[in-house]
């Protein structure tokens, strides 16, 4: 949105301003009275309004329009112009929320400076609002497993400090959600949260994106670091940052200041830095792809975010959360989950983690019939129904084994899946599979299945030596 609404009862004035602004690359709309102005504003709010105080043959004067705009569209900057200006009018306009006041006849260069600054203010306000709205929707931590509670406890400890945090974990586990949670619970919650997608920014543009740019033609264009001033800058997948840019970011962390591309002045910033990675940064350092000094600056408080495999019991509550979210944001059906669907989701592999679960729920809601509970047959990888729904398709390995060995392989894989589904809880697993707890213990021992602690959760694995001995 870069259009400017020019409201002036003098046709020559509004057309002159329009011609000047269009030569500078802006789009303009024109209004000669208050009715035309309000129709334009109510139809689609402009990025900026240039407003004459005195409007002949109008129901509302400039101050009345200004009050209405500030009430209904408070983030739209209004620059007041008047040929009858005096200090009282200027003060009244500023008090009512005007961005600035310019007296006719105006200096063109002065007008352009004020408009560029006002447009930049408008852009930053929109972006900050968008980021805050996104943050409020995506800073909610959902779950109740031991590994999840451990994660939240670690996040809580760092919310009130300014310490740099490094979030690690596989792709899709929710590292950005964890970063937004830190921001939302901190004393910087009202300030911006700005994400730097290190893997998505073109290497040749990353310095301009981060530090901003200055030029005679376009003036000052703040970068992401400047936009995050007072708040949080989140370096997502920091291992993908170009090596040359790493040294400059390191200097920013040390000095808390930088120069815009093409600029000469130092820009000071107050930032809290949170980073994330799905790669082994120490391995990247050894391979010469990541600066060790930057690693030590960013890795002050390391926090590991568990995979969905480590918190399978959270899958039902996460899935229901996504169902409600898509209902609110996209109007998709508000459905429940059947027990069979929950059981299947808890036994599926999730290489894409929480992101994969979210995408699966969105797909099911879009393609489903929109009524009743979500059934297991609607999930990817399940039977397509019909006559084949009660058939079991053997893998090539099982099909070639004698019955006793095939049964043992099946039992081992089945029990491994169920134990991990219930977070290593033997009692709940025994209840689900229909066995006495003591009998299940004996069966697990005979199959070489053991449970161990990992990231605050119980995980079942196979002790190969025991299994082979049996």
ABEGO torsion letter per residue (X at the ends): XABBBBBBABAAAAAAAAAAAAAAGBBBBBBABAAAAAAAAAABBBABBBBBABBBGBABBAAAAAAAAAAABAABBBBBBBAABBAAAAAAAAAAGBABBBBOBBBAAAAAAAAAAAAAAAAAAAAAAAAAAAAAAAABBBEABAAAAAAAAAAAAAAABABBBBBBEBBGAGAAAAAAAAAAABAAAABBBBBBBAAABBAAAAAAAAAEBBBAAAEBBBBAAAAABGBBBBBBGAAABBAAAAAAAAAAAAAGBBBBBGBABBBBBBBBBBBBBABBAAAAAAAGABBAAAAAAAAABBBBBBBAAABAAAAAAAAAAAAAAAAAAAGBBBBBBBAAAAAAAAABBBAAEAAAAAAAAAAAAAABAGBEBBBAAABBGBBAEEAAAABBBBBAAAAABBAAAAAAAAAAAAAAAAAAAAGGBAAAAAAAAGBBAAAAAAAAAAAGBBBBBBGGBBBBBBBAAAAAAX
